[in-house]
Amino acid sequence: MLYSDNMNWILLVADVGTFKGDVWLALFLYVSIMVFAWAKGKLGSPEVAILYTIIMMFLVFYQHDVLIWLALGLYLYQTYGKEIFKG
């Protein structure tokens, strides 16, 4: 079996250089920096914050990648939603 659902993350990494891959990489970097900054402030130790960030990024980006698009959609709606529906 050459392809399985568990290998989706390899395809996402291999997609770098395309528009989708570049957007995915930018979202990954932005979210991981935000999670690390939050975790460092809450957990106190940079080592524990790095471990927490790695675990969260694996779970969110590679196991439940729909959550990233949902969060991005909610952010865009919160930021620009009122102007879109003003008419």
C-alpha positions, 0 to 999 in steps of 0.5 A: 500500500503506497498511500494511506491517510497516515501519510498525508503530512508527507504530502503536505511537506512535499507540497512546498513551492506551490501556493497551497504548500506556501500558505500551509507553511506560513500558517504553520510558522505563524501558529507555532510561534503564537503557541510557543509564546503563549506556552512559554508565558503560561508554563514558565519553562522554555523547554516545556513550552517547546515540547508543548508546541511540538505536540500541539503542532503535530496534533493540529496540523497533521492529525486535525488539519481542518481546525486550522482552516476553521480558526483562519475562517473565524479570524477573518470573519471576526476581522472583516466580517462586519464590513462584508455584511454591512452592504 
